[in-house]
């Protein structure tokens, strides 16, 4: 069996052959660079996801504020209509208006 790591058997134990220091340093450097690249990509993806989520939340908040403004305007208009209707009913139902004399021949001014 030929592996990258040469193995020898001695009394049932597996003993790895020793590697030179330069091979160990090159392997450590390549693992370090790989780890750093992986972390850089991972943090980049996390940053992009967070930025996208906050943009989506901002857009949703803006849309909800616009809806709220429209509903408040609609509410004010409905309240004004209610006040107008109630005031007309109060004026028509008041005793002062009922006691007034209606004109027999109204005269209108024309421009």
N, CA, C and O atoms as a GROMACS GRO file, in nm:
protein
  444
    1UNK      N    1   0.083  -0.118   0.000
    1UNK     CA    2   0.000   0.000   0.000
    1UNK      C    3   0.088   0.124   0.000
    1UNK      O    4   0.168   0.145   0.091
    2UNK      N    5   0.072   0.204  -0.103
    2UNK     CA    6   0.150   0.326  -0.118
    2UNK      C    7   0.059   0.446  -0.093
    2UNK      O    8  -0.033   0.470  -0.170
    3UNK      N    9   0.085   0.520   0.012
    3UNK     CA   10   0.010   0.641   0.042
    3UNK      C   11   0.106   0.759   0.040
    3UNK      O   12   0.228   0.742   0.036
    4UNK      N   13   0.046   0.883   0.041
    4UNK     CA   14   0.131   1.002   0.049
    4UNK      C   15   0.210   1.000   0.180
    4UNK      O   16   0.326   1.039   0.186
    5UNK      N   17   0.144   0.954   0.280
    5UNK     CA   18   0.213   0.941   0.409
    5UNK      C   19   0.264   0.797   0.417
    5UNK      O   20   0.188   0.702   0.432
    6UNK      N   21   0.391   0.786   0.406
    6UNK     CA   22   0.448   0.650   0.410
    6UNK      C   23   0.432   0.595   0.551
    6UNK      O   24   0.463   0.662   0.649
    7UNK      N   25   0.386   0.474   0.558
    7UNK     CA   26   0.361   0.416   0.689
    7UNK      C   27   0.444   0.289   0.704
    7UNK      O   28   0.467   0.213   0.610
    8UNK      N   29   0.487   0.271   0.824
    8UNK     CA   30   0.558   0.148   0.856
    8UNK      C   31   0.492   0.085   0.977
    8UNK      O   32   0.440   0.153   1.065
    9UNK      N   33   0.496  -0.044   0.978
    9UNK     CA   34   0.436  -0.113   1.092
    9UNK      C   35   0.548  -0.171   1.179
    9UNK      O   36   0.639  -0.240   1.133
   10UNK      N   37   0.537  -0.138   1.305
   10UNK     CA   38   0.631  -0.195   1.402
   10UNK      C   39   0.551  -0.244   1.521
   10UNK      O   40   0.485  -0.166   1.590
   11UNK      N   41   0.556  -0.365   1.542
   11UNK     CA   42   0.490  -0.428   1.656
   11UNK      C   43   0.342  -0.387   1.664
   11UNK      O   44   0.292  -0.362   1.774
   12UNK      N   45   0.273  -0.380   1.552
   12UNK     CA   46   0.132  -0.351   1.550
   12UNK      C   47   0.098  -0.203   1.556
   12UNK      O   48  -0.020  -0.167   1.552
   13UNK      N   49   0.198  -0.116   1.565
   13UNK     CA   50   0.172   0.027   1.570
   13UNK      C   51   0.206   0.089   1.436
   13UNK      O   52   0.299   0.048   1.368
   14UNK      N   53   0.126   0.190   1.399
   14UNK     CA   54   0.153   0.262   1.274
   14UNK      C   55   0.240   0.382   1.307
   14UNK      O   56   0.204   0.466   1.389
   15UNK      N   57   0.353   0.388   1.243
   15UNK     CA   58   0.445   0.499   1.265
   15UNK      C   59   0.458   0.576   1.134
   15UNK      O   60   0.492   0.518   1.031
   16UNK      N   61   0.431   0.706   1.139
   16UNK     CA   62   0.443   0.788   1.020
   16UNK      C   63   0.589   0.824   1.000
   16UNK      O   64   0.663   0.849   1.095
   17UNK      N   65   0.628   0.826   0.872
   17UNK     CA   66   0.766   0.866   0.846
   17UNK      C   67   0.779   1.014   0.868
   17UNK      O   68   0.684   1.089   0.846
   18UNK      N   69   0.892   1.057   0.911
   18UNK     CA   70   0.915   1.198   0.940
   18UNK      C   71   0.925   1.277   0.811
   18UNK      O   72   0.978   1.228   0.711
   19UNK      N   73   0.873   1.400   0.814
   19UNK     CA   74   0.881   1.488   0.699
   19UNK      C   75   0.980   1.598   0.730
   19UNK      O   76   1.008   1.629   0.846
   20UNK      N   77   1.032   1.654   0.625
   20UNK     CA   78   1.128   1.761   0.646
   20UNK      C   79   1.054   1.886   0.690
   20UNK      O   80   0.933   1.900   0.672
   21UNK      N   81   1.130   1.978   0.749
   21UNK     CA   82   1.072   2.101   0.801
   21UNK      C   83   1.014   2.187   0.689
   21UNK      O   84   0.910   2.250   0.707
   22UNK      N   85   1.080   2.191   0.573
   22UNK     CA   86   1.031   2.274   0.463
   22UNK      C   87   0.895   2.224   0.412
   22UNK      O   88   0.810   2.305   0.375
   23UNK      N   89   0.874   2.092   0.410
   23UNK     CA   90   0.746   2.036   0.368
   23UNK      C   91   0.638   2.072   0.469
   23UNK      O   92   0.526   2.106   0.430
   24UNK      N   93   0.670   2.064   0.596
   24UNK     CA   94   0.573   2.099   0.699
   24UNK      C   95   0.538   2.248   0.693
   24UNK      O   96   0.422   2.285   0.712
   25UNK      N   97   0.635   2.333   0.667
   25UNK     CA   98   0.611   2.477   0.658
   25UNK      C   99   0.522   2.508   0.537
   25UNK      O  100   0.428   2.586   0.548
   26UNK      N  101   0.553   2.447   0.423
   26UNK     CA  102   0.472   2.470   0.303
   26UNK      C  103   0.328   2.424   0.325
   26UNK      O  104   0.234   2.492   0.284
   27UNK      N  105   0.312   2.311   0.390
   27UNK     CA  106   0.177   2.261   0.416
   27UNK      C  107   0.104   2.353   0.513
   27UNK      O  108  -0.014   2.381   0.494
   28UNK      N  109   0.171   2.401   0.616
   28UNK     CA  110   0.110   2.492   0.713
   28UNK      C  111   0.069   2.623   0.647
   28UNK      O  112  -0.038   2.677   0.675
   29UNK      N  113   0.155   2.674   0.558
   29UNK     CA  114   0.124   2.800   0.489
   29UNK      C  115   0.003   2.782   0.397
   29UNK      O  116  -0.085   2.868   0.391
   30UNK      N  117  -0.002   2.669   0.327
   30UNK     CA  118  -0.115   2.647   0.237
   30UNK      C  119  -0.245   2.630   0.316
   30UNK      O  120  -0.350   2.678   0.273
   31UNK      N  121  -0.240   2.562   0.431
   31UNK     CA  122  -0.358   2.548   0.516
   31UNK      C  123  -0.400   2.683   0.573
   31UNK      O  124  -0.520   2.712   0.582
   32UNK      N  125  -0.304   2.766   0.612
   32UNK     CA  126  -0.334   2.899   0.664
   32UNK      C  127  -0.400   2.986   0.558
   32UNK      O  128  -0.499   3.054   0.585
   33UNK      N  129  -0.346   2.984   0.437
   33UNK     CA  130  -0.404   3.063   0.328
   33UNK      C  131  -0.545   3.013   0.295
   33UNK      O  132  -0.636   3.093   0.274
   34UNK      N  133  -0.562   2.883   0.292
   34UNK     CA  134  -0.694   2.826   0.265
   34UNK      C  135  -0.795   2.866   0.372
   34UNK      O  136  -0.909   2.901   0.341
   35UNK      N  137  -0.753   2.862   0.498
   35UNK     CA  138  -0.841   2.902   0.607
   35UNK      C  139  -0.878   3.049   0.598
   35UNK      O  140  -0.993   3.086   0.618
   36UNK      N  141  -0.778   3.133   0.568
   36UNK     CA  142  -0.806   3.276   0.556
   36UNK      C  143  -0.900   3.307   0.440
   36UNK      O  144  -0.988   3.392   0.452
   37UNK      N  145  -0.881   3.240   0.328
   37UNK     CA  146  -0.970   3.260   0.212
   37UNK      C  147  -1.111   3.215   0.247
   37UNK      O  148  -1.208   3.283   0.214
   38UNK      N  149  -1.123   3.102   0.314
   38UNK     CA  150  -1.254   3.052   0.355
   38UNK      C  151  -1.324   3.151   0.449
   38UNK      O  152  -1.442   3.180   0.431
   39UNK      N  153  -1.252   3.203   0.548
   39UNK     CA  154  -1.311   3.300   0.641
   39UNK      C  155  -1.349   3.429   0.570
   39UNK      O  156  -1.453   3.488   0.599
   40UNK      N  157  -1.266   3.473   0.476
   40UNK     CA  158  -1.296   3.594   0.401
   40UNK      C  159  -1.424   3.577   0.319
   40UNK      O  160  -1.508   3.667   0.317
   41UNK      N  161  -1.438   3.466   0.254
   41UNK     CA  162  -1.559   3.439   0.175
   41UNK      C  163  -1.680   3.428   0.267
   41UNK      O  164  -1.787   3.481   0.236
   42UNK      N  165  -1.665   3.360   0.378
   42UNK     CA  166  -1.775   3.344   0.474
   42UNK      C  167  -1.821   3.479   0.528
   42UNK      O  168  -1.941   3.506   0.532
   43UNK      N  169  -1.727   3.565   0.569
   43UNK     CA  170  -1.764   3.697   0.621
   43UNK      C  171  -1.824   3.784   0.511
   43UNK      O  172  -1.913   3.865   0.539
   44UNK      N  173  -1.778   3.769   0.389
   44UNK     CA  174  -1.838   3.844   0.278
   44UNK      C  175  -1.982   3.805   0.255
   44UNK      O  176  -2.068   3.891   0.234
   45UNK      N  177  -2.010   3.677   0.259
   45UNK     CA  178  -2.147   3.629   0.240
   45UNK      C  179  -2.236   3.677   0.354
   45UNK      O  180  -2.348   3.721   0.331
   46UNK      N  181  -2.186   3.669   0.477
   46UNK     CA  182  -2.264   3.716   0.593
   46UNK      C  183  -2.293   3.865   0.581
   46UNK      O  184  -2.405   3.908   0.609
   47UNK      N  185  -2.193   3.943   0.540
   47UNK     CA  186  -2.213   4.088   0.523
   47UNK      C  187  -2.319   4.117   0.417
   47UNK      O  188  -2.405   4.202   0.438
   48UNK      N  189  -2.312   4.048   0.305
   48UNK     CA  190  -2.410   4.069   0.198
   48UNK      C  191  -2.552   4.032   0.243
   48UNK      O  192  -2.647   4.102   0.210
   49UNK      N  193  -2.564   3.923   0.317
   49UNK     CA  194  -2.696   3.883   0.365
   49UNK      C  195  -2.753   3.985   0.462
   49UNK      O  196  -2.871   4.020   0.454
   50UNK      N  197  -2.671   4.035   0.554
   50UNK     CA  198  -2.718   4.135   0.650
   50UNK      C  199  -2.756   4.265   0.580
   50UNK      O  200  -2.857   4.326   0.615
   51UNK      N  201  -2.677   4.307   0.484
   51UNK     CA  202  -2.707   4.431   0.411
   51UNK      C  203  -2.837   4.416   0.334
   51UNK      O  204  -2.919   4.509   0.332
   52UNK      N  205  -2.858   4.303   0.271
   52UNK     CA  206  -2.980   4.279   0.195
   52UNK      C  207  -3.102   4.277   0.287
   52UNK      O  208  -3.206   4.334   0.254
   53UNK      N  209  -3.088   4.213   0.402
   53UNK     CA  210  -3.201   4.207   0.495
   53UNK      C  211  -3.237   4.345   0.548
   53UNK      O  212  -3.355   4.378   0.558
   54UNK      N  213  -3.138   4.426   0.581
   54UNK     CA  214  -3.169   4.559   0.634
   54UNK      C  215  -3.231   4.647   0.525
   54UNK      O  216  -3.316   4.730   0.555
   55UNK      N  217  -3.189   4.629   0.400
   55UNK     CA  218  -3.251   4.704   0.290
   55UNK      C  219  -3.396   4.663   0.272
   55UNK      O  220  -3.483   4.747   0.251
   56UNK      N  221  -3.422   4.535   0.279
   56UNK     CA  222  -3.559   4.486   0.266
   56UNK      C  223  -3.647   4.538   0.379
   56UNK      O  224  -3.761   4.576   0.356
   57UNK      N  225  -3.594   4.539   0.500
   57UNK     CA  226  -3.671   4.589   0.614
   57UNK      C  227  -3.698   4.737   0.599
   57UNK      O  228  -3.808   4.784   0.632
   58UNK      N  229  -3.601   4.813   0.550
   58UNK     CA  230  -3.620   4.956   0.528
   58UNK      C  231  -3.728   4.983   0.424
   58UNK      O  232  -3.810   5.072   0.442
   59UNK      N  233  -3.727   4.906   0.317
   59UNK     CA  234  -3.827   4.922   0.211
   59UNK      C  235  -3.966   4.888   0.265
   59UNK      O  236  -4.063   4.959   0.240
   60UNK      N  237  -3.975   4.778   0.340
   60UNK     CA  238  -4.104   4.737   0.397
   60UNK      C  239  -4.155   4.843   0.495
   60UNK      O  240  -4.274   4.874   0.496
   61UNK      N  241  -4.066   4.898   0.576
   61UNK     CA  242  -4.105   5.002   0.671
   61UNK      C  243  -4.156   5.125   0.597
   61UNK      O  244  -4.256   5.184   0.638
   62UNK      N  245  -4.091   5.163   0.490
   62UNK     CA  246  -4.134   5.280   0.412
   62UNK      C  247  -4.273   5.256   0.353
   62UNK      O  248  -4.358   5.345   0.355
   63UNK      N  249  -4.296   5.136   0.300
   63UNK     CA  250  -4.427   5.105   0.242
   63UNK      C  251  -4.536   5.109   0.349
   63UNK      O  252  -4.646   5.158   0.323
   64UNK      N  253  -4.506   5.058   0.468
   64UNK     CA  254  -4.605   5.059   0.576
   64UNK      C  255  -4.633   5.201   0.623
   64UNK      O  256  -4.746   5.233   0.658
   65UNK      N  257  -4.531   5.287   0.625
   65UNK     CA  258  -4.553   5.427   0.662
   65UNK      C  259  -4.641   5.498   0.559
   65UNK      O  260  -4.725   5.580   0.596
   66UNK      N  261  -4.622   5.467   0.431
   66UNK     CA  262  -4.708   5.525   0.328
   66UNK      C  263  -4.853   5.479   0.345
   66UNK      O  264  -4.946   5.559   0.331
   67UNK      N  265  -4.872   5.350   0.374
   67UNK     CA  266  -5.006   5.299   0.398
   67UNK      C  267  -5.070   5.369   0.517
   67UNK      O  268  -5.188   5.405   0.514
   68UNK      N  269  -4.991   5.388   0.623
   68UNK     CA  270  -5.041   5.454   0.743
   68UNK      C  271  -5.084   5.597   0.711
   68UNK      O  272  -5.189   5.641   0.757
   69UNK      N  273  -5.004   5.669   0.634
   69UNK     CA  274  -5.038   5.805   0.595
   69UNK      C  275  -5.167   5.810   0.515
   69UNK      O  276  -5.252   5.896   0.538
   70UNK      N  277  -5.182   5.717   0.421
   70UNK     CA  278  -5.306   5.710   0.341
   70UNK      C  279  -5.427   5.680   0.428
   70UNK      O  280  -5.534   5.738   0.408
   71UNK      N  281  -5.412   5.589   0.524
   71UNK     CA  282  -5.523   5.554   0.611
   71UNK      C  283  -5.560   5.672   0.703
   71UNK      O  284  -5.678   5.695   0.730
   72UNK      N  285  -5.459   5.745   0.751
   72UNK     CA  286  -5.489   5.861   0.834
   72UNK      C  287  -5.564   5.968   0.754
   72UNK      O  288  -5.657   6.030   0.806
   73UNK      N  289  -5.525   5.990   0.629
   73UNK     CA  290  -5.594   6.086   0.544
   73UNK      C  291  -5.738   6.041   0.518
   73UNK      O  292  -5.831   6.123   0.521
   74UNK      N  293  -5.756   5.913   0.494
   74UNK     CA  294  -5.890   5.859   0.474
   74UNK      C  295  -5.975   5.877   0.599
   74UNK      O  296  -6.093   5.911   0.590
   75UNK      N  297  -5.916   5.854   0.715
   75UNK     CA  298  -5.986   5.870   0.842
   75UNK      C  299  -6.030   6.015   0.862
   75UNK      O  300  -6.143   6.040   0.903
   76UNK      N  301  -5.941   6.110   0.833
   76UNK     CA  302  -5.978   6.252   0.846
   76UNK      C  303  -6.094   6.288   0.754
   76UNK      O  304  -6.185   6.360   0.793
   77UNK      N  305  -6.089   6.238   0.631
   77UNK     CA  306  -6.198   6.266   0.536
   77UNK      C  307  -6.330   6.209   0.585
   77UNK      O  308  -6.434   6.274   0.574
   78UNK      N  309  -6.328   6.087   0.639
   78UNK     CA  310  -6.450   6.026   0.691
   78UNK      C  311  -6.503   6.100   0.813
   78UNK      O  312  -6.624   6.117   0.828
   79UNK      N  313  -6.414   6.144   0.899
   79UNK     CA  314  -6.456   6.222   1.017
   79UNK      C  315  -6.521   6.352   0.972
   79UNK      O  316  -6.622   6.394   1.028
   80UNK      N  317  -6.464   6.417   0.872
   80UNK     CA  318  -6.524   6.541   0.820
   80UNK      C  319  -6.662   6.516   0.760
   80UNK      O  320  -6.753   6.596   0.780
   81UNK      N  321  -6.678   6.406   0.688
   81UNK     CA  322  -6.809   6.373   0.632
   81UNK      C  323  -6.911   6.348   0.743
   81UNK      O  324  -7.026   6.391   0.733
   82UNK      N  325  -6.869   6.280   0.850
   82UNK     CA  326  -6.958   6.253   0.963
   82UNK      C  327  -6.999   6.385   1.029
   82UNK      O  328  -7.116   6.404   1.062
   83UNK      N  329  -6.904   6.474   1.048
   83UNK     CA  330  -6.934   6.603   1.111
   83UNK      C  331  -7.029   6.683   1.024
   83UNK      O  332  -7.123   6.744   1.075
   84UNK      N  333  -7.006   6.684   0.893
   84UNK     CA  334  -7.096   6.756   0.802
   84UNK      C  335  -7.237   6.699   0.808
   84UNK      O  336  -7.334   6.774   0.815
   85UNK      N  337  -7.249   6.569   0.805
   85UNK     CA  338  -7.381   6.505   0.808
   85UNK      C  339  -7.452   6.534   0.941
   85UNK      O  340  -7.572   6.562   0.942
   86UNK      N  341  -7.379   6.526   1.051
   86UNK     CA  342  -7.440   6.550   1.182
   86UNK      C  343  -7.480   6.696   1.196
   86UNK      O  344  -7.586   6.726   1.252
   87UNK      N  345  -7.399   6.788   1.147
   87UNK     CA  346  -7.432   6.929   1.162
   87UNK      C  347  -7.555   6.964   1.079
   87UNK      O  348  -7.638   7.043   1.123
   88UNK      N  349  -7.569   6.907   0.960
   88UNK     CA  350  -7.688   6.932   0.877
   88UNK      C  351  -7.813   6.880   0.947
   88UNK      O  352  -7.916   6.946   0.948
   89UNK      N  353  -7.803   6.762   1.006
   89UNK     CA  354  -7.917   6.704   1.078
   89UNK      C  355  -7.953   6.789   1.199
   89UNK      O  356  -8.072   6.807   1.228
   90UNK      N  357  -7.856   6.842   1.270
   90UNK     CA  358  -7.882   6.926   1.387
   90UNK      C  359  -7.950   7.056   1.346
   90UNK      O  360  -8.042   7.103   1.412
   91UNK      N  361  -7.901   7.114   1.235
   91UNK     CA  362  -7.961   7.240   1.189
   91UNK      C  363  -8.105   7.215   1.145
   91UNK      O  364  -8.194   7.294   1.180
   92UNK      N  365  -8.130   7.111   1.071
   92UNK     CA  366  -8.265   7.081   1.024
   92UNK      C  367  -8.359   7.047   1.140
   92UNK      O  368  -8.478   7.075   1.134
   93UNK      N  369  -8.306   6.987   1.242
   93UNK     CA  370  -8.391   6.945   1.354
   93UNK      C  371  -8.408   7.051   1.462
   93UNK      O  372  -8.488   7.031   1.554
   94UNK      N  373  -8.337   7.161   1.454
   94UNK     CA  374  -8.347   7.263   1.560
   94UNK      C  375  -8.483   7.333   1.554
   94UNK      O  376  -8.540   7.348   1.446
   95UNK      N  377  -8.534   7.374   1.669
   95UNK     CA  378  -8.664   7.443   1.676
   95UNK      C  379  -8.658   7.580   1.613
   95UNK      O  380  -8.759   7.628   1.562
   96UNK      N  381  -8.543   7.645   1.614
   96UNK     CA  382  -8.529   7.778   1.556
   96UNK      C  383  -8.554   7.773   1.406
   96UNK      O  384  -8.620   7.862   1.352
   97UNK      N  385  -8.504   7.674   1.339
   97UNK     CA  386  -8.523   7.661   1.195
   97UNK      C  387  -8.668   7.625   1.165
   97UNK      O  388  -8.724   7.672   1.065
   98UNK      N  389  -8.728   7.544   1.247
   98UNK     CA  390  -8.868   7.504   1.224
   98UNK      C  391  -8.963   7.622   1.243
   98UNK      O  392  -9.068   7.628   1.179
   99UNK      N  393  -8.927   7.715   1.329
   99UNK     CA  394  -9.013   7.831   1.354
   99UNK      C  395  -8.998   7.939   1.247
   99UNK      O  396  -9.078   8.033   1.242
  100UNK      N  397  -8.898   7.929   1.163
  100UNK     CA  398  -8.876   8.030   1.060
  100UNK      C  399  -8.988   8.024   0.956
  100UNK      O  400  -9.046   7.918   0.929
  101UNK      N  401  -9.016   8.139   0.898
  101UNK     CA  402  -9.119   8.148   0.795
  101UNK      C  403  -9.052   8.123   0.660
  101UNK      O  404  -8.949   8.182   0.629
  102UNK      N  405  -9.114   8.036   0.583
  102UNK     CA  406  -9.059   8.006   0.451
  102UNK      C  407  -9.104   8.116   0.355
  102UNK      O  408  -9.220   8.158   0.362
  103UNK      N  409  -9.017   8.163   0.265
  103UNK     CA  410  -9.056   8.268   0.171
  103UNK      C  411  -9.157   8.214   0.068
  103UNK      O  412  -9.146   8.101   0.021
  104UNK      N  413  -9.256   8.300   0.036
  104UNK     CA  414  -9.356   8.258  -0.063
  104UNK      C  415  -9.304   8.277  -0.204
  104UNK      O  416  -9.326   8.192  -0.290
  105UNK      N  417  -9.238   8.386  -0.229
  105UNK     CA  418  -9.181   8.412  -0.359
  105UNK      C  419  -9.033   8.446  -0.344
  105UNK      O  420  -8.999   8.562  -0.321
  106UNK      N  421  -8.948   8.350  -0.355
  106UNK     CA  422  -8.805   8.381  -0.340
  106UNK      C  423  -8.755   8.464  -0.457
  106UNK      O  424  -8.795   8.444  -0.572
  107UNK      N  425  -8.667   8.558  -0.427
  107UNK     CA  426  -8.605   8.642  -0.532
  107UNK      C  427  -8.457   8.607  -0.538
  107UNK      O  428  -8.384   8.612  -0.438
  108UNK      N  429  -8.416   8.573  -0.657
  108UNK     CA  430  -8.276   8.536  -0.679
  108UNK      C  431  -8.205   8.647  -0.754
  108UNK      O  432  -8.263   8.708  -0.844
  109UNK      N  433  -8.083   8.673  -0.719
  109UNK     CA  434  -8.004   8.774  -0.787
  109UNK      C  435  -7.926   8.706  -0.898
  109UNK      O  436  -7.857   8.606  -0.875
  110UNK      N  437  -7.935   8.760  -1.016
  110UNK     CA  438  -7.864   8.704  -1.130
  110UNK      C  439  -7.745   8.793  -1.162
  110UNK      O  440  -7.753   8.915  -1.149
  111UNK      N  441  -7.638   8.736  -1.204
  111UNK     CA  442  -7.520   8.818  -1.235
  111UNK      C  443  -7.535   8.899  -1.362
  111UNK      O  444  -7.443   8.972  -1.400
   0.00000   0.00000   0.00000
